[in-house]
Amino acid sequence: MMIPMNVGELEYQLKQTVIDSMSYSIGGFADDCACIVQAEDGMWETFVGQRGKKNELRRWASEGDACVFFIGMLWTEITDLI
């Protein structure tokens, strides 16, 4: 897997894996999923959606940094499936 620099590349690369697309959300909030979204202020957010809340929220100025961290959030699932 190459290092994605934007959410378009991230989404494409994740679709090439066997990761269940129901376990993550790109661009919006979803319960029981790892999420990556661009906030209204332009910052990027990564978090785990649970019961309507953003748990483990991290904010990023760089879209690329957020994508790399998001891959890390899914890494256990990725390595379990390889």
Buried (B, 14 or more C-beta within 10 A) or exposed (E): EEEBBEBEBBBEBBEEBEBEEEEBBBEEBBEEBBBBBBEEEEBBBBBBBEEEEBEEEBEBEEBBBBBBBBBEBBEEBBEEEE
